[in-house]
Amino acid sequence: MKKQEQIKEIPIYMFLGFLESGKTTFAKETLIDRNFTEGEPTLLLVCEEGIEEYDEEDLKKRNIFVEYINDEDISTEHFLDLQDKYNPTRVMIEYNGTWKMDKLFSVRVPKGWTIVQVITFVDAQTFDVYIANMKAMMMEQLSTADMIIFNRCDENTKKAEYRRSLRAVNRRAQVIFENKDGLAEVGDDEVFLPYDINQPVIELEEEDFGLFYIDACDNPDKYVGKKIHFKAMVHRPKEYKDNEFVPGRFAMTCCADDIAFVGFKAYYQGAKSLKDRQWVMVTGEIGKEFYPEFQGDGPVIKVSEVAMTSPANEELVYFN
């Protein structure tokens, strides 16, 4: 019997963002200054040409090969031709910010090609304008990312507000803010919590759920073992077991008029009897478990008591 040949994984790194968002600059720094490829054959697919340009001859000396592609080139046949031509050990894609992600994700790529990291770049100076005018495109890029880099930040950049709002649409992404010199800024967006985490039971006011959700997402270990009491709306996904539900709230995200339901999985013996959109008072203890969809640990609630209650005074919660 012929031994089956093992398919070697070829990692794909995707850079998302609109024109002049900093994709090319980051790629050049990664490829050249940081010597990311270590001399191994690398295929760089560029889907749009911006102000920054690549020195193709210099990159070729480093075993990095640049191919400019248009929307018609997004095809299985073209990718197979490039695989045969360059036989890369990794692929980097600088994607066109105006193309839908399905254009790429729906195409069958060569065997072994595997997306391992998606980085979205955002110009902090134009973020609000893009959100207001190109919301669908922007949110697709933000919700798909493993890392979101805001560059060109200054003293007017609403870092804390952006970080909290993005957690509602993408819990797994790391959010980084860079100043105009390209240096990462940290430690300046501490959130004031309107509830006392050191009390025997954390009592959430109706309007505090948004801040609790964000802080618990960012710091799950801080809440493990804590008891909590709060008002929430019931959501029971079809795939959940009889003892599982999500107590949560509808929240306004960073996009005007964009609303998402946010909450944590909860375990409760009487969950099967609960109905979607019921308002309940939840009492329980916070734990932690691995969430495959977020590729990391997150809070869960071991519920001891659920009581029916009246709707919240305000249907939406905010992250400030």
Buried (B, 14 or more C-beta within 10 A) or exposed (E): EEEEEEEEEBBBBBBBBBBBBBBBBBBBEBBBEEEBBEEEEBBBBBBBEBEEEBEBEEBEEBBBBBBBBEEEBBEEEBBBBBBEEBEBBBBBBBBBBEBEBEEBEEEEBBEBBEBEEBBBBBBBBBBEEBBEEBBEBBBBBBBBBBBBBBBBBEEEBBBBBBBBBBBBBBBBBEBBBBBEEEEEBEEEBEBEEEBEBEEEEBEBEBBBBBBBBBBBBBEBEEBBEBBBEBBBBBBBEEEBEEEBBBBBBBBBBBBEEBEBEBBBBBBBEEBEEBEEEBBBBBBBBBBBEEBEEEEEEBBBBEBEEBEEEEEBEEEEBBBE
